[in-house]
Amino acid sequence: MSESAYQRKLIKQYESEGWTVLRLRDAPTSVAQTGTPDLLVIRPWDTKGVAEVKFIEVKNTGGKVSKLQEVHMRLLTERGFECEVNYKQ
């Protein structure tokens, strides 16, 4: 399975769990900078008014995160966002 096919599968999984998924890098009018994670996933507010937001970088098995991707994820994490790298299984 290609990385893009895995990303589509991952998007469907998150959506089935109630998340809203935005593909940051593939939109024709993308405003994402090089190194920005592939996905932004948002779970709506719960009964306490808390929403969950996280950034996901999708990689093939054995894929490597670039230095620029590491920098972006570190900056996002420092600002309080959850970031993860999701490797194709």
C-alpha positions in Angstrom: 0.0 0.0 0.0 1.4 3.4 -0.9 1.8 6.2 1.6 -1.1 8.1 0.0 -3.4 5.1 0.1 -2.4 4.6 3.8 -3.2 8.3 4.4 -6.7 7.8 3.0 -7.2 4.8 5.2 -6.1 6.7 8.2 -8.4 9.6 7.3 -11.4 7.3 7.1 -10.4 5.7 10.5 -10.3 9.1 12.2 -13.5 10.3 10.6 -15.3 7.1 11.7 -14.2 8.0 15.3 -15.8 11.4 15.0 -12.8 13.5 14.1 -12.7 16.2 11.4 -9.7 15.7 9.2 -8.0 18.4 7.2 -5.3 17.4 4.7 -2.8 20.3 4.9 -0.4 19.5 2.2 -2.6 18.2 -0.7 -5.1 20.9 -1.1 -4.9 22.8 -4.4 -4.8 26.1 -2.5 -2.6 24.8 0.3 -1.2 27.4 2.6 1.0 24.8 4.4 4.7 25.4 4.4 7.2 22.8 3.5 7.7 20.6 6.6 4.1 21.1 7.9 2.5 17.8 9.1 0.2 16.1 6.5 -3.0 16.1 8.6 -4.8 18.3 11.1 -7.4 16.3 13.1 -10.0 17.9 15.3 -12.5 16.2 17.7 -15.4 18.4 18.5 -16.0 19.7 22.0 -17.0 17.1 24.6 -19.6 17.8 27.4 -16.9 19.8 29.3 -16.3 22.1 26.3 -12.9 20.5 25.5 -11.9 19.9 21.9 -8.9 17.8 20.8 -6.5 19.0 18.1 -3.5 17.1 16.8 -1.2 17.2 13.9 -0.1 14.0 12.1 2.8 13.3 9.8 2.1 10.2 7.7 5.1 8.0 6.7 5.6 4.8 4.9 7.2 1.9 6.8 10.8 2.9 7.2 10.1 6.5 6.2 12.1 9.2 8.0 11.0 12.6 9.3 13.0 15.4 7.8 14.8 18.0 9.9 12.3 20.6 8.8 9.4 18.4 9.8 11.0 17.8 13.2 11.3 21.6 13.6 7.7 22.2 12.7 6.4 19.5 15.1 8.6 20.8 17.9 7.3 24.3 17.5 3.7 23.0 17.4 4.3 20.9 20.5 5.8 23.9 22.3 2.6 25.8 21.6 0.6 23.0 23.2 -0.5 21.0 20.2 -0.2 17.2 20.1 1.9 15.9 17.2 2.6 12.4 16.1 4.2 10.5 13.3 2.0 7.7 12.1 3.9 4.9 10.2 2.2 2.6 7.8 1.8 -0.8 9.5 
